[in-house]
Amino acid sequence: MRELTLTVPRPADPARLDRFLVAHLAGLSRRKAKGLIDAGQVRVGDRVERRAGRRLQPGDAVQVAFQPSLLDAPPLPRDSEIGRGAGWFAINKPSGLPTHRTDAAAVGVPEALGREVHIVHRLDRGTSGALLLAEDPVTAAALAAHFADRTMHKRYLAIVSPAPSEDAGEREDPHERGPMQLRWRVSRRSADGSRAELVVTPTQGRTHQVRRQLAAAGTPIVGDLQYGMPLPGGVPRLGLHCAALSWADASIEAPVPPGWDELLEGTPAAPTAPPTPPREPTRKPVPTSLRRLQISRASARILRSGHPWVLPDRDTGDLRGFAPGDQALLVDPQGEAVGIALVDPAASVCARLLAIRRTRPLTDEDIAARVHKALARRAEVLALPGTDCLRLLHGEADGLPGLVVDQWGPLRVATRATAAVSPFARTVYATLDEALGPADLYEKDHVQDLRRRGRGNEGDSLPGRWVRGDAPPAEHVVHEAGLAYRVTPTDGLTTGLYPDQRDNRARLVSRLPADARLLNLFAHTGAFSVAAAAAGAARAVSVDLSPRYCAWAAENLARNGLDPELHPAVAASSAEWLRATDEVFDAVVLDPPAFARARKGQAGWNARRDYRGLVTACGRVLAPGGWLLAIINLKGVKPGWLRREVEAGLRAAGQIPDTVLDAPPPADVPRLKGFPEGIAFRGVLVQVRPA
């Protein structure tokens, strides 16, 4: 028998007792709720309540006792298997299905599968996601050992309410079996800011660890009635999903189930009245103000899964007659509306999604609202002391596909990935002026296919124009955390500073010991070296193949009162310099390009092929307890690729990865789930110990 005490939230929605129980106990039917009430298993305050229609007030304590098997368990979908290996397989367990039977009347995963399996680990009944199963006891024991010795890496998604004020954090709490630790970062926030989706990485595997630690942090998981609180309207399930497991050379990922986004936005779980039958047909009528553009079945599926681009194929409709920037209603081959998109008929991405499941065109007011929402997401970044360079708008992730706007001190620079942004760009710029004050504005075009390999265009030039203003200052200086850097924001893609590494500079510098020695490889203009030297590093060595960037790095050091002689910038191949040096460092920054052409007498660079070897070379110059910040901008690799390459490379150097932390872009460079082309980079921060 399980007992729960539920405090009625404000407002009391639903206020009727039986409906309140149904809204908050996932899997409990209205009939079974009345049965519990009739059986005297429900108390309001200190008294047994036998009236199903009892009106509840905010603050009332509702106590309910029930057998877990009373809750309806969902069936296991036919396509639930998400991975298979030698003697094991994995399923995407739905929320509400217990891992093990709770009593003789219950159904667990083995019963749902209809055969005997060996369960390697456990997910709570309300938790969905990756569940690892073995077909024999030997394999089960071998896999369980990975959980026991913490070589099984786990990644969860959690919807929490209230949302944390920070964008990332770490936490350690006491436990009867030793401390429990986890790291988290915000991947997105609800429209009203009250809820957030977190990416959570626990170090241990304590019972209810993620639920307990997030609740202790003041951000309980929605739907968690044991450690959290009921929310108005109820929640259809526990907002916790095991998104990925990885071990040795294997990894599995579990996509989020249907309805996950509704948890984030707070859609009520249980209506208080039967839904009104729709008056219109299932197929949405096409507005006369918009032209239809038919897309293929595959394109419709991709859009509905979260990716915002349409690439023309043989089933794409006639693009003739569309001008760049026209809005079109996308329809699938059955005529069902998919959403609204911006059309660029001659581009390799012929349409960019503006809104899924919408049939009305976006207005200037809609665009302005998206700008204001994007700025609200960046409120903390805009308020960072001593920092005046950041990304104000990040294209698709902010609902403004194809348009990026950066703030460089008093100057704004807009980068257009498609001519289709022209009709709404002026509204965007005007809204930024109203919200942040007027600024000179330069607009440049980067219209190549962003799926191309490498960091950007060949060379360092993009066509551009002044929208407001007419010439850059003779010397353009911006600030990050109080440090000054010379930049060239109107020149092209290489501006002299990557503000999207702001958080990583802070992460690394905060972990450096006194009088640290830093090696900054592929150093560009030396921003990591400047940050480390300003924090007290005894020596920061910058290595870059470009003499121009090395001179720029020395200039940035001197600009901040730091001695370039103590912190040298060396014009050399990073790989060759590593082979020649006998220095040992407390930290190494590794941020190579994804690809580089071969130079005369040298081999070309391919990160997919060569990254691990370069990590091994870095590991050989790392001091015990040293840190490696590894970064890559490589398209087409699966999540976890970088971590596996880094850990394998360090082990080959005789170093054991002791602490592994995610090192993602900051909050002003958000990621749109399902859109890998929009990821600025992948990063991990690893502390090592000798083997």
C-alpha positions as CSV (number, residue, x, y, z in Angstrom):
1,M,0.0,0.0,0.0
2,R,1.3,3.4,-0.9
3,E,0.3,6.6,0.9
4,L,0.6,10.2,-0.4
5,T,-0.2,13.5,1.0
6,L,-1.1,16.1,-1.6
7,T,-1.4,19.8,-0.8
8,V,-4.0,21.6,-2.9
9,P,-2.3,24.3,-4.9
10,R,-3.5,27.8,-5.6
11,P,-5.7,28.0,-7.5
12,A,-7.5,24.8,-6.6
13,D,-7.8,23.4,-10.2
14,P,-9.6,21.1,-10.3
15,A,-11.4,21.8,-7.1
16,R,-13.6,18.7,-7.0
17,L,-12.0,15.9,-5.0
18,D,-12.4,13.0,-7.4
19,R,-11.2,15.1,-10.3
20,F,-8.3,16.4,-8.2
21,L,-7.1,12.8,-7.6
22,V,-7.5,11.9,-11.3
23,A,-5.5,15.0,-12.4
24,H,-2.6,14.2,-10.0
25,L,-2.3,10.4,-10.0
26,A,-1.3,9.4,-13.5
27,G,-3.2,6.3,-14.5
28,L,-6.0,6.7,-12.0
29,S,-9.5,6.6,-13.7
30,R,-12.5,8.6,-12.4
31,R,-14.2,5.3,-11.5
32,K,-11.3,4.1,-9.5
33,A,-10.9,7.4,-7.8
34,K,-14.5,7.2,-6.6
35,G,-13.8,3.6,-5.5
36,L,-11.0,4.8,-3.2
37,I,-13.2,7.6,-1.8
38,D,-16.1,5.1,-1.2
39,A,-13.6,2.7,0.5
40,G,-12.5,5.4,3.0
41,Q,-9.0,5.5,1.6
42,V,-9.1,9.3,1.1
43,R,-8.8,11.9,3.9
44,V,-9.1,15.7,3.7
45,G,-7.3,17.2,6.7
46,D,-7.8,14.7,9.5
47,R,-11.2,13.3,8.4
48,V,-12.1,10.6,6.0
49,E,-13.9,12.1,3.1
50,R,-16.6,10.0,1.3
51,R,-18.0,12.7,-1.0
52,A,-16.5,12.5,-4.5
53,G,-17.8,16.0,-5.1
54,R,-16.2,17.6,-2.1
55,R,-14.9,21.1,-3.0
56,L,-11.3,21.6,-2.1
57,Q,-9.6,24.8,-1.0
58,P,-6.0,25.9,-1.6
59,G,-3.8,24.5,1.2
60,D,-6.1,21.5,2.0
61,A,-4.1,18.4,2.7
62,V,-5.5,15.4,0.8
63,Q,-4.2,12.0,2.0
64,V,-4.8,9.0,-0.2
65,A,-3.8,5.3,0.2
66,F,-3.8,2.9,-2.7
67,Q,-2.2,-0.1,-4.3
68,P,0.1,0.9,-7.1
69,S,-1.5,-1.7,-9.3
70,L,-4.6,0.4,-9.2
71,L,-3.0,2.8,-11.6
72,D,-3.4,1.8,-15.3
73,A,-0.1,1.0,-16.9
74,P,0.3,2.0,-20.6
75,P,1.1,-0.7,-23.1
76,L,4.6,-1.1,-24.4
77,P,4.7,0.3,-28.0
78,R,5.7,-2.1,-30.7
79,D,8.6,0.2,-31.8
80,S,9.9,0.6,-28.2
81,E,13.3,-1.0,-28.9
82,I,16.0,1.6,-29.3
83,G,19.2,-0.4,-29.3
84,R,20.6,-3.9,-29.3
85,G,24.0,-5.6,-28.8
86,A,25.6,-8.9,-27.8
87,G,23.2,-10.4,-25.2
88,W,21.4,-7.1,-24.4
89,F,18.8,-4.7,-25.8
90,A,17.2,-1.5,-24.7
91,I,13.7,-0.1,-24.8
92,N,12.2,3.4,-24.5
93,K,10.0,2.7,-21.4
94,P,6.8,4.7,-21.3
95,S,5.9,6.7,-18.2
96,G,3.5,4.8,-16.0
97,L,4.9,1.3,-16.8
98,P,6.8,-0.1,-13.8
99,T,10.1,-1.7,-14.3
100,H,9.2,-4.5,-11.9
101,R,5.8,-5.8,-10.8
102,T,4.7,-4.0,-7.7
103,D,2.3,-6.7,-6.6
104,A,0.6,-9.8,-8.0
105,A,-1.9,-7.8,-9.9
106,A,0.6,-5.4,-11.5
107,V,2.3,-5.5,-14.9
108,G,6.0,-4.8,-15.2
109,V,8.3,-4.6,-18.2
110,P,8.8,-8.4,-18.5
111,E,5.1,-8.9,-18.5
112,A,4.6,-6.1,-21.1
113,L,7.3,-7.8,-23.3
114,G,5.6,-11.2,-22.8
115,R,8.9,-13.0,-22.0
116,E,11.5,-13.4,-19.4
117,V,14.3,-10.8,-19.4
118,H,17.0,-9.8,-16.9
119,I,16.6,-6.2,-15.8
120,V,20.0,-4.5,-15.5
121,H,18.8,-1.3,-13.8
122,R,15.6,0.4,-12.7
123,L,13.6,3.4,-13.8
124,D,10.8,4.7,-11.5
125,R,7.3,4.0,-12.7
126,G,6.7,7.6,-13.7
127,T,10.1,8.0,-15.4
128,S,10.3,7.3,-19.2
129,G,13.3,6.6,-21.3
130,A,16.2,4.3,-21.9
131,L,15.9,1.0,-20.0
132,L,18.7,-1.6,-20.5
133,L,17.7,-5.3,-20.5
134,A,19.8,-8.5,-20.8
135,E,18.9,-11.8,-22.3
136,D,21.1,-13.9,-19.9
137,P,22.4,-13.4,-16.3
138,V,26.0,-13.2,-17.4
139,T,25.4,-10.2,-19.6
140,A,23.2,-8.7,-17.0
141,A,26.0,-8.9,-14.4
142,A,28.5,-7.4,-16.8
143,L,26.3,-4.5,-17.6
144,A,25.3,-4.0,-13.9
145,A,29.0,-3.7,-13.1
146,H,29.2,-0.5,-15.3
147,F,26.5,1.0,-13.1
148,A,28.4,-0.1,-9.9
149,D,31.7,1.3,-11.0
150,R,30.2,4.5,-12.5
151,T,31.4,3.8,-16.0
152,M,27.8,3.9,-17.2
153,H,27.1,7.5,-18.2
154,K,23.5,8.7,-17.8
155,R,21.8,11.7,-19.2
156,Y,18.3,12.7,-18.1
157,L,15.8,15.4,-19.2
158,A,13.7,16.9,-16.4
159,I,10.9,19.5,-16.5
160,V,11.0,21.5,-13.3
161,S,8.8,24.2,-11.7
162,P,9.8,26.7,-10.7
163,A,12.5,27.3,-13.2
164,P,16.0,27.9,-11.9
165,S,17.4,31.5,-12.2
166,E,20.8,30.2,-13.4
167,D,21.4,28.4,-16.7
168,A,23.6,25.7,-15.3
169,G,24.8,24.3,-12.0
170,E,26.3,21.5,-10.0
171,R,25.0,20.0,-6.7
172,E,26.2,17.6,-4.0
173,D,24.0,16.3,-1.3
174,P,24.5,13.8,1.5
175,H,23.1,10.3,1.2
176,E,23.2,7.3,3.5
177,R,25.5,5.5,1.0
178,G,27.8,8.5,0.5
179,P,27.5,11.8,-1.3
180,M,25.4,12.1,-4.4
181,Q,26.3,14.6,-7.2
182,L,24.8,15.8,-10.4
183,R,25.3,18.5,-13.0
184,W,22.5,20.3,-14.8
185,R,21.9,22.9,-17.4
186,V,18.8,24.6,-18.8
187,S,18.1,23.6,-22.4
188,R,14.9,25.7,-22.8
189,R,12.4,27.6,-20.7
190,S,8.6,27.8,-21.0
191,A,7.0,30.8,-22.7
192,D,6.0,32.3,-19.3
193,G,9.3,31.5,-17.7
194,S,7.8,29.4,-14.9
195,R,9.1,26.0,-16.0
196,A,12.3,24.8,-17.6
197,E,13.7,21.7,-19.2
198,L,17.0,20.7,-17.7
199,V,19.7,18.3,-19.0
200,V,20.8,16.4,-15.9
201,T,23.9,14.2,-15.5
202,P,24.0,12.3,-12.2
203,T,27.4,10.9,-11.1
204,Q,25.9,8.1,-8.9
205,G,22.8,6.1,-9.2
206,R,21.1,6.6,-5.8
207,T,17.4,5.9,-5.4
208,H,15.4,8.8,-6.7
209,Q,18.7,10.8,-6.9
210,V,17.6,13.2,-9.6
211,R,14.2,13.8,-8.1
212,R,15.6,14.3,-4.6
213,Q,18.5,16.6,-5.6
214,L,16.4,18.9,-7.9
215,A,13.7,19.2,-5.2
216,A,16.4,20.0,-2.6
217,A,17.6,22.8,-5.0
218,G,14.2,24.3,-4.9
219,T,13.3,23.2,-8.5
220,P,11.3,20.0,-8.1
221,I,10.2,18.0,-11.1
222,V,6.7,18.6,-12.3
223,G,4.4,15.7,-11.4
224,D,6.7,14.5,-8.5
225,L,4.2,14.1,-5.7
226,Q,6.8,12.5,-3.4
227,Y,9.4,15.3,-3.4
228,G,7.5,18.1,-5.1
229,M,4.0,19.7,-4.9
230,P,0.8,19.4,-7.0
231,L,0.5,22.1,-9.6
232,P,-2.7,23.8,-10.7
233,G,-4.4,21.8,-13.5
234,G,-2.5,18.7,-12.7
235,V,0.3,17.0,-14.6
236,P,-0.2,14.0,-16.9
237,R,3.0,12.3,-15.8
238,L,6.3,12.7,-14.0
239,G,8.5,15.1,-16.0
240,L,11.6,12.9,-16.0
241,H,13.0,11.1,-19.0
242,C,16.2,9.0,-19.3
243,A,17.5,10.3,-22.6
244,A,20.8,8.5,-23.0
245,L,23.0,5.7,-21.6
246,S,26.6,5.2,-22.8
247,W,29.3,2.8,-21.7
248,A,32.5,1.4,-23.1
249,D,32.0,1.6,-26.9
250,A,28.2,1.5,-26.8
251,S,25.5,4.1,-26.4
252,I,21.7,4.3,-26.7
253,E,19.4,7.3,-27.0
254,A,15.7,7.5,-26.2
255,P,13.7,10.2,-28.0
256,V,11.2,12.1,-25.8
257,P,7.6,10.7,-25.9
258,P,4.6,12.5,-27.3
259,G,3.3,15.1,-24.9
260,W,6.7,16.1,-23.5
261,D,6.5,19.7,-24.7
262,E,3.1,20.1,-23.1
263,L,4.8,19.3,-19.7
264,L,7.1,22.3,-20.3
265,E,4.3,24.7,-21.3
266,G,1.9,23.6,-18.5
267,T,-1.0,22.2,-20.6
268,P,-3.5,20.9,-18.0
269,A,-3.3,17.1,-17.6
270,A,-7.0,16.3,-17.0
271,P,-9.8,18.5,-18.3
272,T,-12.5,19.2,-15.8
273,A,-15.2,18.7,-18.4
274,P,-15.5,16.4,-21.4
275,P,-13.8,18.0,-24.4
276,T,-16.1,19.7,-26.9
277,P,-16.1,17.9,-30.2
278,P,-14.4,19.9,-32.9
279,R,-16.7,21.8,-35.2
280,E,-14.3,21.9,-38.1
281,P,-13.0,19.0,-40.1
282,T,-9.7,17.4,-39.1
283,R,-8.1,18.8,-42.2
284,K,-7.4,22.5,-41.6
285,P,-8.7,24.8,-44.3
286,V,-6.1,26.7,-46.2
287,P,-6.2,30.5,-45.7
288,T,-6.8,32.3,-48.9
289,S,-4.0,34.8,-48.0
290,L,-1.3,32.2,-48.3
291,R,-0.1,30.0,-51.1
292,R,0.3,26.3,-50.5
293,L,3.6,24.6,-50.9
294,Q,3.5,20.8,-51.0
295,I,6.3,19.0,-49.3
296,S,7.2,15.3,-49.3
297,R,6.1,12.9,-46.6
298,A,9.7,12.7,-45.4
299,S,10.0,16.5,-45.1
300,A,6.7,16.7,-43.2
301,R,7.9,14.1,-40.8
302,I,11.2,15.9,-40.3
303,L,9.5,19.2,-39.6
304,R,7.1,17.6,-37.1
305,S,10.0,16.1,-35.3
306,G,11.6,19.5,-34.7
307,H,13.9,20.2,-37.6
308,P,13.0,23.6,-39.2
309,W,14.4,23.2,-42.8
310,V,12.9,22.0,-46.0
311,L,15.3,20.7,-48.7
312,P,13.8,20.4,-52.1
313,D,13.2,16.8,-53.4
314,R,11.3,15.2,-56.2
315,D,8.0,15.6,-54.2
316,T,8.4,19.3,-53.4
317,G,5.8,21.4,-55.1
318,D,6.3,24.1,-57.7
319,L,8.5,26.9,-56.3
320,R,8.0,29.1,-59.2
321,G,6.0,32.2,-58.4
322,F,7.4,32.4,-54.9
323,A,9.8,35.3,-54.1
324,P,12.4,35.2,-51.3
325,G,10.7,36.0,-48.1
326,D,7.2,34.9,-49.1
327,Q,5.3,33.0,-46.4
328,A,3.8,29.7,-47.5
329,L,1.5,27.2,-45.9
330,L,3.3,23.8,-46.1
331,V,1.1,20.8,-46.7
332,D,1.9,17.1,-46.8
333,P,0.9,14.9,-49.8
334,Q,-2.4,14.2,-48.1
335,G,-3.2,18.0,-47.9
336,E,-2.7,18.2,-44.1
337,A,-1.3,21.5,-42.9
338,V,2.2,21.2,-41.5
339,G,3.0,24.8,-40.7
340,I,4.1,28.3,-42.0
341,A,7.5,28.8,-43.6
342,L,9.6,31.4,-45.2
343,V,10.4,30.5,-48.8
344,D,13.7,31.0,-50.6
345,P,13.0,29.2,-53.9
346,A,16.5,29.2,-55.4
347,A,18.3,28.2,-52.1
348,S,19.5,24.8,-51.1
349,V,17.2,25.2,-48.1
350,C,14.0,26.2,-49.9
351,A,11.8,26.8,-46.9
352,R,12.5,27.6,-43.2
353,L,9.8,26.8,-40.7
354,L,8.3,29.8,-38.8
355,A,5.6,28.0,-36.9
356,I,4.5,24.3,-36.8
357,R,0.8,23.6,-37.0
358,R,-0.1,27.2,-37.8
359,T,-2.1,28.2,-40.8
360,R,-2.1,32.0,-40.5
361,P,0.8,34.2,-41.6
362,L,3.0,35.8,-39.1
363,T,2.6,39.5,-38.7
364,D,5.0,42.3,-37.7
365,E,3.5,42.0,-34.1
366,D,4.3,38.3,-34.0
367,I,7.9,39.0,-35.1
368,A,8.3,41.7,-32.5
369,A,7.0,39.4,-29.8
370,R,9.6,36.8,-30.7
371,V,12.4,39.4,-30.4
372,H,11.1,40.4,-27.0
373,K,11.0,36.8,-25.9
374,A,14.5,36.2,-27.1
375,L,15.8,39.2,-25.1
376,A,14.0,38.0,-22.0
377,R,15.9,34.7,-22.3
378,R,19.1,36.8,-22.3
379,A,18.3,39.1,-19.4
380,E,21.1,37.7,-17.2
381,V,23.6,37.8,-20.0
382,L,22.7,41.4,-20.9
383,A,23.3,42.3,-17.2
384,L,26.7,40.6,-16.9
385,P,29.2,43.1,-15.4
386,G,32.0,44.2,-17.7
387,T,30.5,42.4,-20.7
388,D,29.2,44.2,-23.9
389,C,29.5,41.5,-26.5
390,L,26.8,38.8,-26.9
391,R,24.3,37.2,-29.3
392,L,21.0,38.9,-29.2
393,L,19.2,36.6,-31.6
394,H,20.1,33.1,-32.7
395,G,18.1,32.3,-35.8
396,E,15.9,29.2,-35.7
397,A,16.4,28.7,-32.0
398,D,14.7,32.1,-31.3
399,G,12.0,31.6,-33.9
400,L,13.6,33.9,-36.4
401,P,15.1,31.4,-39.0
402,G,18.1,32.5,-41.0
403,L,18.9,35.7,-39.0
404,V,21.5,36.1,-36.3
405,V,22.2,39.4,-34.5
406,D,25.2,40.1,-32.4
407,Q,26.0,43.0,-30.1
408,W,29.6,44.2,-30.3
409,G,29.9,47.1,-27.8
410,P,28.0,50.0,-29.4
411,L,27.6,48.2,-32.7
412,R,25.1,45.5,-33.8
413,V,25.9,43.1,-36.6
414,A,23.2,41.1,-38.3
415,T,24.2,37.9,-40.3
416,R,21.6,36.7,-42.8
417,A,21.7,33.0,-43.9
418,T,19.0,33.6,-46.5
419,A,17.5,36.4,-48.5
420,A,14.1,35.3,-47.2
421,V,14.7,37.2,-43.9
422,S,14.4,40.6,-45.7
423,P,10.7,41.1,-45.2
424,F,10.9,40.8,-41.4
425,A,14.4,42.0,-40.8
426,R,13.4,45.7,-40.5
427,T,10.9,44.8,-37.8
428,V,13.5,42.9,-35.9
429,Y,16.0,45.8,-36.0
430,A,13.3,48.3,-35.0
431,T,12.3,46.1,-32.1
432,L,15.9,45.8,-30.9
433,D,16.2,49.6,-31.0
434,E,13.1,50.1,-29.0
435,A,14.1,47.5,-26.4
436,L,17.9,48.2,-26.1
437,G,18.3,51.7,-27.6
438,P,19.4,52.7,-31.1
439,A,22.8,51.5,-32.3
440,D,24.8,51.5,-35.6
441,L,23.9,48.3,-37.5
442,Y,25.8,46.4,-40.1
443,E,24.2,43.6,-42.1
444,K,26.2,40.8,-43.8
445,D,25.2,37.8,-45.9
446,H,26.4,34.2,-45.1
447,V,24.1,32.3,-47.5
448,Q,26.2,29.1,-48.0
449,D,24.7,25.8,-46.9
450,L,25.4,25.7,-43.2
451,R,25.7,21.9,-43.4
452,R,29.0,22.3,-45.2
453,R,32.0,21.0,-43.4
454,G,34.3,23.4,-41.6
455,R,33.8,26.5,-39.5
456,G,32.6,28.8,-42.3
457,N,33.3,30.2,-45.7
458,E,36.7,29.9,-47.3
459,G,38.6,33.1,-46.7
460,D,37.4,35.8,-44.5
461,S,35.0,38.0,-46.4
462,L,31.3,38.3,-46.6
463,P,29.2,40.7,-48.6
464,G,27.6,43.3,-46.4
465,R,26.1,46.8,-46.0
466,W,25.5,49.5,-43.4
467,V,21.9,49.7,-42.4
468,R,22.7,52.5,-39.9
469,G,26.1,54.2,-39.8
470,D,28.6,54.3,-42.5
471,A,32.1,53.3,-41.3
472,P,33.6,51.2,-38.5
473,P,35.7,52.9,-35.9
474,A,39.4,53.0,-36.4
475,E,39.8,50.6,-33.4
476,H,36.8,48.5,-32.2
477,V,37.2,47.2,-28.6
478,V,34.7,45.1,-26.7
479,H,34.7,43.7,-23.2
480,E,34.1,40.3,-21.6
481,A,34.2,40.0,-17.8
482,G,36.0,43.3,-17.6
483,L,38.7,42.3,-20.1
484,A,39.2,44.2,-23.4
485,Y,39.6,42.6,-26.8
486,R,40.1,44.2,-30.2
487,V,37.6,42.8,-32.7
488,T,36.7,43.3,-36.4
489,P,32.9,42.6,-36.4
490,T,32.3,43.9,-39.9
491,D,35.1,42.1,-41.7
492,G,33.7,38.6,-42.1
493,L,33.2,35.5,-40.1
494,T,36.5,35.8,-38.2
495,T,35.8,38.7,-35.8
496,G,38.8,38.2,-33.5
497,L,36.7,36.9,-30.5
498,Y,34.2,34.0,-30.0
499,P,31.8,35.3,-27.4
500,D,30.1,31.8,-27.5
501,Q,33.1,30.6,-25.5
502,R,32.4,33.0,-22.7
503,D,31.1,30.4,-20.2
504,N,33.9,28.0,-21.1
505,R,36.5,30.7,-20.3
506,A,34.9,31.2,-16.9
507,R,34.5,27.4,-16.3
508,L,38.1,26.7,-16.9
509,V,39.6,29.8,-15.2
510,S,37.6,29.1,-12.0
511,R,39.2,25.7,-11.7
512,L,42.8,26.7,-12.3
513,P,45.2,26.5,-9.4
514,A,47.3,29.4,-8.2
515,D,50.2,30.2,-10.6
516,A,48.7,27.8,-13.2
517,R,50.3,26.9,-16.5
518,L,47.9,27.0,-19.5
519,L,48.4,25.8,-23.0
520,N,46.0,27.3,-25.5
521,L,46.1,25.4,-28.8
522,F,44.6,26.7,-32.1
523,A,44.5,29.8,-29.9
524,H,43.1,32.3,-32.5
525,T,43.6,35.7,-30.9
526,G,44.3,34.3,-27.4
527,A,41.1,35.0,-25.5
528,F,41.5,31.9,-23.2
529,S,45.1,33.0,-22.5
530,V,44.1,36.5,-21.6
531,A,41.4,35.3,-19.2
532,A,43.8,32.8,-17.5
533,A,46.6,35.3,-17.2
534,A,44.3,38.0,-15.8
535,A,43.2,35.4,-13.2
536,G,46.7,34.9,-12.1
537,A,48.2,32.1,-14.3
538,A,51.9,32.1,-14.1
539,R,52.3,31.1,-17.8
540,A,49.8,31.0,-20.7
541,V,51.2,29.7,-24.0
542,S,49.1,30.4,-27.1
543,V,49.9,28.3,-30.2
544,D,48.4,29.1,-33.6
545,L,49.5,28.6,-37.2
546,S,48.7,32.2,-38.1
547,P,51.4,34.9,-37.3
548,R,48.7,37.5,-37.6
549,Y,46.6,35.9,-34.9
550,C,49.7,35.5,-32.7
551,A,50.4,39.2,-33.0
552,W,46.8,39.9,-32.2
553,A,47.0,37.7,-29.1
554,A,50.0,39.6,-27.9
555,E,48.1,42.8,-28.5
556,N,45.2,41.6,-26.4
557,L,47.5,40.6,-23.6
558,A,49.2,44.0,-23.5
559,R,45.9,45.8,-23.8
560,N,44.9,44.3,-20.4
561,G,48.2,45.1,-18.7
562,L,49.6,41.5,-19.1
563,D,53.1,40.7,-20.2
564,P,53.3,39.0,-23.6
565,E,56.8,37.8,-22.7
566,L,55.5,35.8,-19.8
567,H,52.6,34.6,-21.9
568,P,54.0,34.0,-25.3
569,A,52.1,33.5,-28.6
570,V,53.9,31.0,-30.8
571,A,53.2,30.8,-34.6
572,A,53.4,27.0,-35.2
573,S,51.4,23.9,-35.9
574,S,49.7,22.8,-32.7
575,A,50.4,19.2,-33.4
576,E,54.1,19.7,-34.2
577,W,54.5,22.0,-31.2
578,L,53.1,19.3,-28.9
579,R,55.5,16.8,-30.3
580,A,58.4,19.1,-29.6
581,T,57.6,20.4,-26.2
582,D,58.8,19.0,-22.8
583,E,56.6,21.4,-20.8
584,V,53.9,20.2,-18.5
585,F,50.6,22.2,-18.0
586,D,47.8,22.4,-15.5
587,A,45.3,23.0,-18.3
588,V,45.0,22.7,-22.0
589,V,42.5,24.3,-24.3
590,L,41.9,22.3,-27.5
591,D,39.7,24.0,-30.1
592,P,40.8,22.8,-33.6
593,P,38.9,23.4,-36.9
594,A,36.7,20.5,-38.1
595,F,38.7,20.3,-41.3
596,A,41.8,21.9,-42.8
597,R,43.3,21.6,-46.2
598,A,46.7,19.9,-46.6
599,R,49.7,22.3,-46.8
600,K,52.7,21.5,-48.9
601,G,54.6,18.6,-47.3
602,Q,51.9,18.1,-44.6
603,A,48.8,16.0,-44.2
604,G,45.4,17.6,-44.1
605,W,43.3,17.7,-40.9
606,N,40.1,15.8,-40.4
607,A,38.6,16.0,-36.9
608,R,36.5,12.8,-37.2
609,R,39.7,10.9,-38.0
610,D,42.4,12.8,-36.2
611,Y,40.8,14.3,-33.0
612,R,41.6,11.4,-30.7
613,G,45.3,11.4,-31.6
614,L,45.5,15.1,-30.8
615,V,43.8,14.5,-27.4
616,T,46.4,11.9,-26.7
617,A,49.2,14.4,-27.4
618,C,47.5,16.9,-25.1
619,G,47.2,14.2,-22.4
620,R,51.0,13.7,-22.4
621,V,51.6,17.3,-21.4
622,L,48.9,17.4,-18.7
623,A,50.0,17.5,-15.1
624,P,48.2,15.2,-12.6
625,G,44.9,16.7,-11.7
626,G,45.1,18.9,-14.8
627,W,42.1,20.0,-16.9
628,L,41.5,19.5,-20.7
629,L,38.9,21.7,-22.3
630,A,38.1,20.0,-25.6
631,I,35.9,21.7,-28.2
632,I,34.8,20.9,-31.7
633,N,32.5,22.2,-34.4
634,L,31.9,19.1,-36.4
635,K,28.5,18.4,-38.1
636,G,27.1,15.0,-38.5
637,V,28.4,13.3,-35.3
638,K,26.1,11.8,-32.7
639,P,25.8,13.2,-29.2
640,G,28.5,11.5,-27.1
641,W,31.1,11.3,-29.9
642,L,33.3,14.0,-28.5
643,R,33.2,12.6,-25.0
644,R,34.1,9.1,-26.2
645,E,37.0,10.5,-28.4
646,V,38.4,12.6,-25.5
647,E,38.2,9.8,-22.9
648,A,39.8,7.3,-25.3
649,G,42.5,9.7,-26.3
650,L,43.4,10.5,-22.7
651,R,43.5,6.8,-21.7
652,A,45.9,6.3,-24.6
653,A,48.2,8.9,-22.9
654,G,48.1,7.1,-19.6
655,Q,45.6,9.5,-18.1
656,I,42.3,8.6,-16.5
657,P,39.3,10.9,-17.0
658,D,38.3,11.6,-13.3
659,T,35.7,14.3,-13.8
660,V,33.9,14.9,-17.0
661,L,31.7,18.0,-17.4
662,D,29.7,19.3,-20.3
663,A,31.0,22.6,-21.7
664,P,28.1,23.8,-23.9
665,P,27.5,27.3,-25.4
666,P,26.1,30.0,-23.2
667,A,22.5,31.0,-22.8
668,D,22.6,33.6,-25.6
669,V,23.5,30.8,-28.1
670,P,20.5,28.5,-27.4
671,R,20.0,25.1,-29.1
672,L,16.8,24.0,-30.9
673,K,16.1,20.4,-30.2
674,G,16.2,18.3,-33.4
675,F,18.3,20.8,-35.2
676,P,22.0,19.8,-35.1
677,E,23.0,22.3,-37.8
678,G,22.2,25.0,-35.2
679,I,24.7,23.7,-32.6
680,A,27.5,26.2,-32.3
681,F,30.0,23.7,-31.0
682,R,30.3,20.7,-28.6
683,G,32.6,20.8,-25.6
684,V,33.7,18.8,-22.6
685,L,35.8,19.8,-19.6
686,V,37.8,16.9,-18.2
687,Q,40.0,16.6,-15.2
688,V,42.6,13.7,-15.3
689,R,44.5,11.5,-12.9
690,P,47.4,9.2,-13.8
691,A,46.5,5.6,-14.7
